[in-house]
Amino acid sequence: MSASLFAPELPRVFALSSDFVVSDLAGNESDDEDVGDEALPDSVKQFVQWWYAQWKAQRTFELHAVYETHFDKITERFYKASAWPSGETIAPLVDNDVLFVQFYKTLYYKHLTATLPVTPEQRADAWSDLCALFEQLLAAESADAVACQVPLGWLWHCVDSLVALVVDGAALRAGMDCAGVPDDAFSADVALDTLRRLSAKADVAAVLGAPDAARSGFAAHPLYHALGYFAIVAQTRILCARGDYADAIAAAAPIDTAKEGLYGREPDCQTAFFHALAFALLMDGRHAACVRVASASLLYAQRTKQYAASKTSERLVALLAFASALFAAPLDEPLLASARDSFASAMVRVTRGDAAAFDELFVKSCPRLVDPAATPLAKRAAATGDAVRVVASGVRAAARAAARRQHALLERAQPQLRSVLAIYASIGIAQLAAVLGVDAAECRRQLDAYAASVDASCDVTFTIEAGDVLRVVAPPRARETPRDFFLHQIGQFSALNDVVAPAH
């Protein structure tokens, strides 16, 4: 790449080497030490100026390298145990570009929270700066007025940070006295309003509904489209976190989980979105749809080799184990094996009606929840010495109670009812009652509870005809075509070949 493409004032090593950070710092031994917050070594100044040059030139590849690699290398050398310079400090180096400084602050706070203890006031500052960034983007009158290219991972981090601040902020307010924090900081309502406006700005719902249609304005701007898409994901997560399960499902509706989407390019986004949606479906009584969504997420991650151990992925596996044990939901063999590896004992105890096992699996599958009525509990925090654990206990208890109500319905239907129905095409209620060992009235109560809890699209159901005869309806099955058969066999052969080939 020609050096003339870069700003002339930058050192030659910055212009010619894609590994410029290592090369440049190797020649500056005097700078090779951790520095304070506002101290700016020459190498850091040159890096920020080079970074801004790429920003102005909209060089996506170089900006991606900054976000994924170079920023971390500079951090490792200079700011391993201290904060990066504040946005106000680097502003003169970037021509006081407000938008660049605001995006820079998102990385500043990302490093700060990962490295140092963060006070409630610093989290409030992160909240206000992030809201200011989104408000500036929303205030733009035309897409041409925002001439910048931001890596997809960076945009996802901005939206994900907003969700994290809402959840963490609720924990802070529930666990300690935050007298120095503004009342509207960490507000779920403020966050939801901002996210809705972001998705509406780029008309994301219409674009996803008609992907082949021509786009213009903000809908055609990659930055706004990505932010609007991730805003839908964030809305789903926040609504689920505060117990608005029906609204969470409605918010997620524009994204077709049966198709590959933008979430697939960011593994953390995919896992977080599918987990929130699956949990909302579970709490809304749609357990079969919950299993479909959760299974699709884990199978996609395994197929694309993007699966990574994280708290969210562990919760997703726990959610599958919970649904499988509680509702006898069928799982693919690899997923069932994964669930049993981690939760075999709890799954068995749940099927036997063990309340402690029920609570254990539910808590492990539950996302972090937000109590919208959280109040300061400084005295309780001081007494326990663990403020963070006093998080939205009321909402979590309410969610557990809702799941218990579902469980009670299925307990009344008895575990063997589905198995009995699955082997009959039709059966009289009196005969079914005899098979179950109950009287006809109890049999009818069990059938009513079962009918209220199942998903007709993917479970055994029934209709009652004249003469108290049950006509059993099996779940619809997709007809396997020759193409499906051969694709399945090719996949099996490839898997076998991967095992056998190394032996030769």
N, C-alpha and C positions, 0 to 999 in steps of 0.2 A: 504494500500500500504506500503510495507516495506521501512523503513528508509534507508536501505542499498543501495537502488536504487539511492539515491541522493548523491551529493557530501558531503564527511564527514565533511567539515569545516562549513556547514550550520547549523544554530540553529535547535534544535529538532522540534520546532513548525512549521518551514517551511516544514519539511519532513513529518509530520504526519497530518497536518490539511489542508483540501482543502480551508479553510477560513483563511489561514495563515496571510493575511494582517491585518485583524481586530485583531486577537489574538496577533500578534507580536507587533503591535503599541499600543495596550492597556497596555502593560507592559513597555512602554517607554514614560512616561509622559514628560520627559525633551525634547523629540523630537517633542512634539505635538504643533508645531507652523510652520507658513509659513517661509521658508528659502530663502536665496538668490540663484542666478543662480548657483554659483560654490560651495556653501556649501553642503556637503554630510553627512547627519546624518548617524549613524551606520545602522539604519533600511533600509535606501535607498541603502546603499552599499550592505547589505545582500540580499535585494530584487534583485538588478541588478545581483549579483553573482548567485543567485538561478535561475533567469531568463535565464542566459547564460548556466547554467548547463542543463536546459530543452532544450535549443536550440541545444547544442552539442549532447544530447541524442535523439534528434528528437522526443520528446514527444508531439504529436499533441494536445492532450487534455489539457495539462498544458499550452501550448503556446496559445491555444484558450482562456483559462481562463485569461491569462495575458492580451491579447488584449481586451477582452470584459469586464473584471471586475477589475482585480488587479491593472492594470496601473491607472485606474480611481480612485481607492481607495487611492493609494499612492499620486496621484495628489491632491485629496480632502484634504488630511491631511497636505502635505508639500508644494505643489506648486499651491495652489488655485489661487493666485494672482501674481505668478511669473513664470518664465520659468524654465523648467527642466534643469539639468546640460547639458552642450554641449557634443557633441559626443567625442571630444578630452578629456574631463574630465573623462568620464566613460570608455574610451578605455583601460587604465591599469587594470581595474577590469575584463575585458573580454579577456585578453591575446592579446589585440590589434587586435582582429578579425575584419578585414576591412568590410566584408560582414554584420556581425551583427551590427557594428556601423552604417553602411549606412541605414540598415532597422530601427535601433533605431532613426536615424535622422528624418525619415518620421513621427514618432510619436512625436518627439520633435517639429517639425514645425506644426503639427496638433494641438497640445496643445497651441503653441505660437500664432497662428492665431486666435484661439478661445478665448484667454484670454487677450492678450495685443495688443495695436496698433502696426502694422507691417509696417516698412519702405520699400520703394522700394528696397533698398539694401538687406534687409533681405529676401524679396521675391526672389531676384536674387540668393541669397545663397541657398535658398530652391530649386530653379530651377537647379542650378549646381550640388547640392548634389543628387537630384533625377536622373538627367541625368547620373551622375557617377555610381549610383546604377545599372541602366539599362545597361550601357556600360560594367560594370563588368560581369553581367549575360550574355550579348551577347558575351563577349570575351572568355567564357568558351569553352574549346575544346571538352569536353565530359560531359554528364549528371552526371556521377559519381563524377566529380570534384565539383559539387554543392550539398553537402550533408546536406540539411536542409529542414525542413517542415515549411511552413508559413501558418497561417490561411487564409482561402479564403477571409474573410472580410478585412484583412490587405493588401492582394494583390490588391483587388479592390480599396482600399484607395490609394495605390501607383499610380495606373493608373488614377484614378479619379483626384488625385492631379495634375497630369500633364495637364489634360484638364483645370482644374481650374486656373492653373498658366498661361496658354495661354490666357484664356479669361480675367482674372484679369489683366494680363500684358498689354493686348491691351488697357484696360480701363486706366491704369496708363499712358501709353505712349500717349494716346489721351488727357488725362486730365491734365498732369503736365510735367514739365521738369525733365527727368530721366537721368541727366548727369552722375551720378555715376553708372549706370546700363550698363553692356556690351551690345553691339549691337545685339548679337545673343540670348540674354536672352528672354524668352517667345515667341520664334519664332514658329509659327505654322508649318513652313516647317521642322524645326528641330524635332519638336514633331512628325509630321507625318512620317518622315523617321525612327525615333526610333521605333515607333509603328509598322510600316510595317516590320521592321527587327525582332521585337519580335514575331509577328505572323508567320513570315516565319521560324524563328528558331525552333519552335515547329511544323511546317507544319500543322497549325490548320485547314486551308481550306481543306486539303486532309483528315484529321481525321474526320472532320464534314461531309465530303462527303461520307465517308465509315466508319461509326462508329464501325462496327463489325470487321474490318480488324485488323490484329496484329500490334502493335506499338512497336517501339524500339527507343533508343536514347532519344533525347530531347522530342520527341512526347509522350513518355511514362512517362516523369517526370511530376508529378502533378503541380509543381511550374511553369514550363515553359508552360504547356498546359493552365493553368488558366491565366497566364499573356498574352499569345498569344490570348486567347479568349477575354479577357477584352480589349486587344489592338485593336481588330476589332471594338468593341463597341466605344472605344475612337476615332478611325479614323472617324467613322460615325458622331460622335458629332462635331469634329473639322471641318470636311468638310462642315457639315450643318451650323455651326456657321459662316463660312466665305463665305457662299453663293454658294458653289460648290455642288449643289443639286444632279445632275446626278452622280457625283463621290461618294457622300455620299451613295446613293442607291447601287452603285456598290460595295462599301467597305463592306456594310452590307450583301451582297449576300450570303456569306458562312453560315450565321446563318439563319436557318429556323424558322421564327417567328410562324409558325403553330404548332411547336413541343416544348415541354418543353426543356429548355436548361440550361446552367450554370447560365445564367442571373437570372433564377427563384430563385436561392439560395441567391441572394443579391437583395432585393426589390429596393434599390436605383438604382442599375445597370439596372434592368428591366424597371423602369419608365423612366430613362434618355435615354436609348437606343430606346425604342419604341416612345418616344416623338420626338427625333431627326429624326428618320426614317419617322414617320408620317408627320412631317413638311416638310421634303425633298420631300416626295411623293406629298404633297399638292402643293408645289411650282413648282414641275415638271409637274403639270397638271393632276396628277392621283388621283383625289379626292376620288374616291370610294375605292382605295387601302389605302389611308390615313385613311379613316373611319374604314376600317377593322383592320388596325394595332392599331390605337388608342383605338378602342373598345376592342380588344383582351387584351390589357394591363390592362385596367381598370376592365374588367370582371375577368381576372385572379387574379388581386389583391383582388377583392371582394370575389372571390370564395375561395382563400387560406387565407383569413383574414389578408392579408399583407398590406392592404391599409392604408396609413398614410398621413395626411395632410402635404403637402410640396409645395414649389413654383412650382416644376416640375409637380406634380400631378394636381395642379390647372391650369397650362398651358395646360395640356393634356385635361382636361375637357373643357377649353375655346376653344381648337382646335376642339373638337367634336362639340361644339355649333356653332362655326364659319362655319365648313363644312356643318353642318345640315341646318343652315340658308341660306348659300350662294348657296348651290348646291342641296337643298332638299334631302339630303342623308338620307336614313332610318336608324334609330337607335333602338337598343333594348330598351324596355320600361324603365328599371332601369337607363340606361345611359341617355336617353332623359329626364327623371325626374330630374336627377342630373344636367344636363346642364341647364334645365329651372329654377331650384332652384337658380342657381347662375347668369344666364345671360338671363332670359326670356325677359326682356325689350329690351336688345340689339339685341336679335335674331329676334324679331318682327320688329324692326326698320331696320335691315339689309335686310329683305325680301321686305321691302318697298323702298329700294334704298337709305337709309340714310347714307351719306358718313361718318358722325361723328361716327355713330354706327359701321360702317365697320372698321374704324381706331381703335376704342376702343377694339373690339373683336380681331382684328388682333394683336395688341400690347400685349394683355393679353395672347395670344396663342403662341407668338413668343419666341423662345429660346434666350438666350444671344448670341449676334452676335459679330463677330470680323471683324474690318476693317483692311485688310492687309496693307493698306497705311496710317495707323494712324500716325499722327505727333503730337509733343508736342504742347499743347495749354495752356501754363502756364498763359498767360495774361487773356485768357477767363476764366480759372478756378479761378483766383484771383478775377475776376469781378463778377462771379456768386456765388463764395463760395461753389461750389458743383462740384468738378472735376469728381467724379465717374459717374455722370449722363451724362457726355459728352462722351458716349460710342458708338462707331461705328455707328454714326447717318447716315452716308452715306450708309452703307450696309443695315441698317434697312429701309431706305427710298426706296432703290432699290428693296428690297424684297416686301415692301408694293405696289410698283408700278407694280411688276410682278403679284401679286395677284389681283390688280385692273384690269389688262388686262384680266385676266380670268373672272373676274366679269362682265366686259363689254361684253364679248362674250355671257355670259349667259343672261345678260339683253336684248340683241338683240333677243335672242331666246324666251323671255317672259316666265314668270313662268308657265303659263297654258299649254304650249306646251307639256311638258312631261305628264301632266295629261290627255290631249286629246289623245295623242298617246297610252297611257296605256289602253284605253277602246276600241280601234279598233284593229281588226286583219289586215284589209287593208282599205285604204282610198285614194281617188284621191287627188292630190295636189289642184285642184280647190275647191273641197269640204272642204278640210282642211283649205284653205285660207278663205272660207266663215265662217267656225266655229270660226276662230281666228279673223275675222273682218278685214283682210288685203287683199291686192291684191296678185296675184300669184307670182310676182317678190319678194315682201317682204317676202312672205311665204318661198320661196326658200332660201333667205338669212338667215332667222331664222333657217331653217333646217340645212344649212351648219354650222352655228355657234354651233348649238346643237350637231351635229355629231362630231365636233372638240373637244368638251368639255367632252363627256361622256366616261365612261369605259364600253366597250361592254360586259365585263365578268359579270357585276352585275348591269346593268341599261337597260332601254328600248331603243332599237335601231331600225333601219329600213333599208330597201333596196328599191331602186326605180326601178320599173320594167317598161316594155313597156307600153306606154299609160299614163305615169306620174302617175302611181299607186304606193302608198307606201305600202310595205309589212312590217308590224310591227313585230319585233322580241322581245319577252319577255326575261328577264334575265333568265339564266338557274337556275333551282332549284334542289337541291339534293333530290332524292327520299327517302321519309321516310320509313324505314323498320319497321317491328314489334318490333325489338329490340329497335330502337329509340323511338317508341311510349311508350313502357313499361318503359324504363329508364326515359323518361320525366314524366310519371305518378308517378313513384316512387319518383322522386325528388319533385314533387308537394305535394305528400302525406307527405313526410318527413318535408317539410316546414310547412305544416298545423299542423302536429303533434307537431313541436317545439312551435307553438303558443298556441295550446290547452293544451298540457301537463302541463305547470306551473299552470293552473287553477285548476287542481285536487290536 
